[in-house]
Amino acid sequence: MNESDEEDLLEKDKIKKISLATLDDEFSENKETKLYKIRNKSYDILQKLDSITPSKIESALQHVKLLKKEMGSKYPALFDADPMIIFCHVDLDSFYASVESLENPEYKTIPLGVGNMNMLATCNYVARKYGIRAGMPGYMAKQLCPTLKIVKCDFQKYNFFSEQVMSVLSIFDEKIEIYGIDEACLTFDVLKFKNSVSKMNMIGFNISLLNKEDKNKIQIKEYSHDRSVYVPMTSTKFNFINIKKLIDNIRHLVFLRTGLTISGGISVTRGLSKYACGINKPNGSFVIDKDFDGHILDLETDKINGIGSATKEFLAKSYKIRTIRELRDNLHFLYLTMPYKSFKNLFYLSYGLSIFDFSDRTNKSRQSVGKNVTFRSTIDHSEICTILWRCCTSLSDKLKMKNIKCNIITLNYKTSNFSSKTKQIKLNKKINEDIEIFNVGYDLLMDSKLLTTNKNILNPIRLLGITCSGFSNDDSNGLSKFLGSVYEKKICPVCKKASLHLNNFLFESHVNSCINAQHTEETKRKSTLDAYIKKKNRE
């Protein structure tokens, strides 16, 4: 055993001891509840496995073989054919923490977590050496590293930088698939790659070309201290070598524009490219262009995109499956004992595909607009109503911006014991006014039995969100605009002025300035919120 292995064992042992010491807290209780459910499901699976006959096993093996043949025709590049499309997954490195470090450079060298004592949204790479991870309660992270610095989330700031990054990326792929605030996937075929090389050679590392707006409208801090000289790409041949050159140039362009590093993964599927993205993190790229099985078969099941800790535990307890190789070898048993959709998902995942490869779940088909807010657990009725109101006004502004309405409202919340609940209602009419959305959201909160008529909160809430969906066909054009390119004409929902913006963050900054100008009026509206709630409760 080498020194690094010993350090890993010591780290895991330390985390285990801290976890055991906090078994009586709500986070651990919730984890135990999930494990209990997994044990029950596993028991049912074991019962089914005992009753399987040899003929059923043979039939299942044939079905798996047929499904593999079908997959080979859909994804021939997985089986040594030349790829028609190459996928490039990009992921900002410890995004929230990196943004905070831009304003506070001293954070780069100390353990840093972003979030609060209840939950960390992310942490920097220094903190990860102590075993701290995103999603971990802050108080547990503090036990792992007492010197950990925890700063509050500033989503307005993160959205600002995210828009800058996505704007740069979308220059090279107008149909970029955005999976979250800090990750996306670019897809290239022969023609798109050739055009992207031309764009890259035209822009080079000259970040002034990325912003053609009047800079008096918004002060943008320039981080271009790097004086790298751009070397033009001379080859437009569609292959992995040239794709990597392009992606590395794009990554550097993002750094020059924002001061943030971004990692990239390149392969023949979205799933493999996402896995490749993590290999040379931070600030690196990696290509998986051959021997695909060699990269993933010996991985633990949760190391590939699409399999989380709960599924990992379920597979281990039910089928003794712990690696992707074991998953492949036992697919026929999954076929016989699991719902077919679940089996098929795991089948595709085991070959390096992601849910975005074999389903239509990219941002192109997104049919909802939502707003979630995480906060310190509270039972304060007024605070919860204020948070709900802010979510509703934010959604209303977005819907009005593109002249669309919805008739399905979904409320989701998470309590202090980490349990999540969702309530949904379909309305008889289309709405987009903030007060209308708030009314529906408040009624859903009442229907959830979490909020009583005398304003008592039965269980502390730590997350609250509203989602609007069910857009009518008449509004489809507006929806496509709302979900479309960053390069388009937009109308400010406050002052109604139209302008052509290169980037969404510039437009949002303009909107924010208009909203600030109306701050007094907004304050008056909020001051009447409690009175409105009282009136509504009397009705």
ZAMARGU-4260 file (C-alpha; in steps of 0.2 Angstrom, whole numbers, plus 5000, padded with zeros to 4 digits):
<rodrens>
0) 5000/5000/5000 | 5008/5017/4995 | 5007/5033/5004 | 4992/5040/4994 | 4982/5024/4998
5) 4985/5026/5016 | 4979/5044/5016 | 4963/5039/5007 | 4960/5026/5020 | 4963/5039/5034
10) 4952/5051/5026 | 4938/5039/5023 | 4940/5033/5041 | 4938/5051/5048 | 4923/5054/5037
15) 4915/5038/5044 | 4918/5042/5062 | 4911/5059/5060 | 4896/5052/5051 | 4893/5039/5065
20) 4895/5053/5078 | 4880/5063/5070 | 4868/5048/5067 | 4856/5056/5078 | 4854/5072/5067
25) 4841/5075/5054 | 4852/5073/5039 | 4858/5056/5045 | 4840/5051/5050 | 4835/5055/5032
30) 4849/5044/5025 | 4844/5030/5036 | 4826/5031/5030 | 4832/5030/5012 | 4843/5015/5016
35) 4828/5006/5025 | 4818/5008/5009 | 4832/5001/4998 | 4833/4986/5010 | 4815/4983/5008
40) 4816/4984/4989 | 4831/4973/4989 | 4822/4960/4999 | 4808/4960/4985 | 4821/4958/4971
45) 4830/4943/4980 | 4813/4935/4981 | 4810/4937/4963 | 4828/4930/4959 | 4825/4914/4968
50) 4810/4910/4957 | 4818/4913/4940 | 4819/4897/4929 | 4833/4893/4917 | 4821/4896/4902
55) 4818/4913/4908 | 4836/4917/4910 | 4839/4911/4892 | 4825/4922/4886 | 4832/4937/4895
60) 4849/4934/4888 | 4842/4934/4870 | 4833/4950/4874 | 4849/4959/4880 | 4858/4953/4865
65) 4844/4960/4854 | 4845/4976/4863 | 4863/4977/4861 | 4862/4975/4842 | 4848/4988/4841
70) 4860/5000/4851 | 4874/4996/4839 | 4864/5002/4824 | 4859/5018/4834 | 4877/5022/4841
75) 4889/5014/4828 | 4903/5025/4835 | 4903/5014/4851 | 4908/4999/4841 | 4923/5006/4831
80) 4913/5015/4817 | 4919/5033/4813 | 4909/5045/4823 | 4897/5057/4813 | 4895/5068/4829
85) 4908/5071/4843 | 4902/5077/4860 | 4911/5090/4870 | 4905/5091/4889 | 4912/5106/4898
90) 4911/5110/4916 | 4916/5125/4926 | 4928/5120/4940 | 4921/5122/4958 | 4910/5136/4950
95) 4903/5145/4965 | 4919/5144/4975 | 4929/5150/4959 | 4918/5165/4957 | 4920/5170/4976
100) 4939/5168/4973 | 4938/5181/4959 | 4933/5195/4972 | 4943/5187/4986 | 4960/5179/4979
105) 4965/5174/4996 | 4951/5160/4995 | 4961/5151/4982 | 4973/5144/4995 | 4961/5140/5010
110) 4947/5127/5012 | 4932/5136/5005 | 4914/5130/5006 | 4899/5140/4998 | 4882/5138/5006
115) 4878/5137/5025 | 4879/5126/5040 | 4864/5116/5034 | 4870/5112/5017 | 4885/5116/5006
120) 4882/5120/4987 | 4900/5117/4983 | 4918/5118/4989 | 4935/5122/4982 | 4948/5109/4978
125) 4958/5113/4994 | 4942/5109/5004 | 4940/5093/4995 | 4957/5086/5001 | 4948/5085/5018
130) 4934/5075/5012 | 4922/5089/5010 | 4910/5087/4996 | 4895/5097/4988 | 4879/5092/4997
135) 4887/5089/5013 | 4880/5098/5029 | 4891/5113/5033 | 4892/5107/5052 | 4899/5090/5046
140) 4911/5099/5034 | 4917/5110/5049 | 4921/5094/5059 | 4931/5087/5044 | 4940/5104/5043
145) 4938/5117/5057 | 4947/5130/5047 | 4934/5129/5033 | 4928/5146/5027 | 4909/5146/5023
150) 4902/5160/5012 | 4884/5162/5008 | 4878/5159/4990 | 4875/5174/4979 | 4865/5167/4964
155) 4864/5184/4956 | 4883/5184/4954 | 4884/5166/4949 | 4870/5169/4936 | 4880/5184/4929
160) 4896/5174/4926 | 4886/5159/4920 | 4878/5169/4906 | 4896/5176/4901 | 4902/5158/4900
165) 4887/5151/4891 | 4888/5166/4879 | 4905/5162/4874 | 4901/5143/4872 | 4886/5147/4861
170) 4896/5156/4848 | 4903/5139/4843 | 4887/5129/4845 | 4871/5139/4844 | 4861/5124/4850
175) 4872/5121/4865 | 4864/5109/4878 | 4864/5118/4895 | 4862/5106/4909 | 4864/5118/4923
180) 4872/5134/4929 | 4890/5127/4927 | 4890/5114/4914 | 4885/5111/4896 | 4888/5100/4880
185) 4893/5106/4863 | 4890/5094/4848 | 4900/5095/4832 | 4898/5087/4815 | 4909/5090/4800
190) 4900/5106/4795 | 4898/5114/4812 | 4916/5110/4817 | 4922/5119/4801 | 4912/5134/4805
195) 4918/5134/4823 | 4936/5134/4817 | 4932/5149/4806 | 4924/5158/4821 | 4939/5154/4833
200) 4952/5160/4820 | 4942/5176/4818 | 4940/5179/4837 | 4957/5172/4843 | 4960/5178/4860
205) 4953/5195/4857 | 4940/5196/4870 | 4934/5213/4865 | 4926/5205/4850 | 4914/5196/4862
210) 4906/5212/4868 | 4900/5224/4855 | 4888/5233/4867 | 4891/5251/4873 | 4901/5248/4889
215) 4894/5263/4897 | 4878/5253/4900 | 4887/5241/4912 | 4904/5240/4920 | 4912/5223/4916
220) 4928/5219/4925 | 4941/5213/4913 | 4951/5198/4919 | 4962/5197/4903 | 4979/5197/4912
225) 4985/5183/4901 | 4994/5189/4886 | 4994/5172/4876 | 4996/5173/4858 | 4983/5164/4848
230) 4989/5152/4835 | 4977/5150/4821 | 4970/5133/4818 | 4975/5127/4800 | 4966/5111/4799
235) 4947/5108/4798 | 4948/5090/4797 | 4935/5082/4808 | 4944/5071/4820 | 4947/5071/4839
240) 4964/5079/4838 | 4957/5095/4830 | 4941/5095/4841 | 4953/5095/4856 | 4962/5109/4850
245) 4946/5119/4847 | 4940/5115/4864 | 4956/5120/4873 | 4955/5136/4863 | 4937/5139/4869
250) 4942/5135/4887 | 4956/5148/4886 | 4944/5160/4879 | 4932/5158/4893 | 4946/5160/4905
255) 4952/5177/4897 | 4934/5183/4897 | 4929/5178/4915 | 4944/5173/4925 | 4936/5156/4927
260) 4943/5139/4922 | 4933/5126/4914 | 4937/5108/4910 | 4932/5098/4895 | 4928/5080/4890
265) 4927/5074/4872 | 4920/5057/4866 | 4907/5049/4855 | 4892/5050/4867 | 4887/5063/4880
270) 4889/5051/4894 | 4907/5046/4890 | 4911/5065/4887 | 4905/5069/4904 | 4915/5056/4912
275) 4930/5062/4902 | 4927/5079/4908 | 4932/5074/4926 | 4948/5065/4922 | 4959/5080/4920
280) 4950/5092/4932 | 4953/5106/4936 | 4957/5116/4920 | 4960/5102/4908 | 4953/5091/4895
285) 4953/5073/4890 | 4948/5063/4875 | 4940/5046/4875 | 4941/5041/4856 | 4944/5022/4858
290) 4943/5007/4870 | 4928/5014/4878 | 4925/4998/4889 | 4943/5000/4895 | 4939/5017/4903
295) 4922/5012/4911 | 4921/4993/4915 | 4931/4993/4931 | 4923/5009/4938 | 4911/5008/4953
300) 4893/5010/4947 | 4891/5028/4953 | 4906/5034/4944 | 4896/5036/4928 | 4883/5049/4924
305) 4865/5043/4929 | 4868/5032/4943 | 4868/5040/4960 | 4871/5034/4978 | 4854/5026/4980
310) 4854/5016/4964 | 4872/5011/4968 | 4867/5004/4985 | 4851/4996/4978 | 4862/4987/4964
315) 4874/4981/4977 | 4862/4974/4990 | 4850/4967/4977 | 4862/4960/4964 | 4879/4961/4972
320) 4883/4973/4958 | 4897/4985/4962 | 4906/4989/4945 | 4900/4993/4928 | 4907/4976/4922
325) 4896/4967/4935 | 4882/4978/4929 | 4885/4972/4911 | 4886/4954/4916 | 4870/4954/4925
330) 4859/4964/4914 | 4848/4949/4910 | 4843/4948/4929 | 4839/4966/4929 | 4828/4963/4914
335) 4818/4950/4923 | 4816/4959/4940 | 4815/4977/4937 | 4803/4989/4928 | 4807/4988/4909
340) 4811/5007/4908 | 4823/5006/4923 | 4832/4991/4916 | 4834/5000/4899 | 4841/5015/4907
345) 4854/5005/4916 | 4858/4995/4900 | 4862/5011/4890 | 4871/5019/4905 | 4882/5003/4906
350) 4888/5007/4888 | 4893/5025/4892 | 4877/5034/4886 | 4869/5047/4897 | 4850/5050/4899
355) 4852/5064/4887 | 4859/5052/4874 | 4844/5040/4874 | 4830/5052/4879 | 4824/5069/4873
360) 4829/5078/4889 | 4840/5092/4882 | 4836/5110/4885 | 4829/5111/4868 | 4813/5102/4873
365) 4812/5110/4890 | 4793/5115/4893 | 4794/5123/4910 | 4801/5138/4919 | 4805/5137/4937
370) 4812/5146/4952 | 4819/5138/4968 | 4826/5146/4983 | 4836/5137/4997 | 4837/5146/5014
375) 4840/5143/5032 | 4827/5132/5039 | 4812/5142/5046 | 4795/5141/5052 | 4791/5159/5050
380) 4775/5162/5040 | 4779/5179/5034 | 4797/5174/5029 | 4790/5159/5019 | 4777/5170/5011
385) 4790/5183/5006 | 4801/5170/4998 | 4786/5162/4989 | 4781/5180/4983 | 4799/5183/4976
390) 4798/5167/4967 | 4782/5171/4959 | 4787/5189/4954 | 4803/5182/4946 | 4793/5169/4936
395) 4780/5182/4931 | 4793/5194/4924 | 4801/5180/4914 | 4784/5174/4907 | 4779/5192/4902
400) 4796/5195/4895 | 4791/5183/4881 | 4772/5185/4881 | 4768/5168/4887 | 4756/5161/4899
405) 4754/5144/4909 | 4740/5134/4916 | 4750/5121/4926 | 4758/5127/4943 | 4770/5115/4953
410) 4775/5119/4971 | 4790/5110/4978 | 4798/5111/4995 | 4810/5103/5006 | 4809/5102/5025
415) 4823/5102/5038 | 4824/5083/5038 | 4828/5084/5020 | 4812/5076/5014 | 4805/5083/4997
420) 4787/5086/4992 | 4778/5091/4977 | 4761/5098/4974 | 4754/5102/4956 | 4738/5109/4950
425) 4731/5111/4932 | 4721/5127/4930 | 4706/5131/4919 | 4714/5147/4912 | 4731/5153/4907
430) 4740/5165/4919 | 4756/5175/4920 | 4753/5188/4933 | 4763/5187/4949 | 4748/5189/4961
435) 4739/5175/4951 | 4754/5163/4952 | 4756/5167/4971 | 4738/5164/4974 | 4739/5146/4967
440) 4756/5143/4975 | 4749/5148/4992 | 4734/5137/4990 | 4746/5122/4986 | 4756/5126/5001
445) 4739/5125/5011 | 4734/5109/5003 | 4751/5101/5007 | 4745/5102/5026 | 4762/5109/5030
450) 4754/5127/5033 | 4739/5128/5044 | 4725/5142/5043 | 4732/5150/5059 | 4749/5152/5051
455) 4758/5138/5060 | 4772/5129/5050 | 4771/5111/5055 | 4789/5107/5049 | 4803/5119/5046
460) 4806/5123/5027 | 4823/5125/5019 | 4819/5125/5001 | 4804/5132/4992 | 4801/5133/4973
465) 4788/5136/4960 | 4787/5130/4942 | 4776/5135/4928 | 4772/5124/4913 | 4758/5119/4901
470) 4761/5133/4889 | 4748/5135/4875 | 4752/5132/4857 | 4747/5150/4853 | 4762/5155/4864
475) 4774/5142/4856 | 4784/5156/4847 | 4786/5165/4863 | 4792/5150/4872 | 4805/5146/4858
480) 4811/5164/4860 | 4812/5161/4879 | 4822/5146/4877 | 4832/5151/4862 | 4848/5159/4857
485) 4857/5172/4867 | 4859/5182/4851 | 4842/5190/4849 | 4831/5205/4851 | 4824/5207/4868
490) 4811/5219/4876 | 4813/5225/4894 | 4798/5219/4904 | 4799/5235/4914 | 4803/5250/4903
495) 4797/5240/4887 | 4813/5246/4877 | 4819/5234/4864 | 4838/5231/4861 | 4849/5219/4852
500) 4861/5211/4865 | 4875/5200/4862 | 4874/5192/4879 | 4859/5188/4891 | 4869/5195/4906
505) 4869/5212/4898 | 4851/5212/4895 | 4848/5206/4913 | 4858/5219/4920 | 4848/5232/4911
510) 4832/5224/4918 | 4839/5224/4935 | 4843/5243/4934 | 4825/5246/4929 | 4819/5235/4943
515) 4830/5245/4956 | 4822/5261/4949 | 4805/5254/4954 | 4811/5248/4971 | 4800/5260/4981
520) 4785/5254/4972 | 4790/5236/4975 | 4793/5239/4993 | 4775/5246/4995 | 4768/5231/4986
525) 4777/5219/4998 | 4771/5229/5013 | 4753/5224/5009 | 4757/5206/5007 | 4753/5201/5025
530) 4737/5211/5024 | 4732/5202/5008 | 4736/5185/5016 | 4725/5189/5031 | 4711/5194/5019
535) 4713/5178/5009 | 4713/5167/5025 | 4696/5175/5030 | 4688/5171/5013
</rodrens>
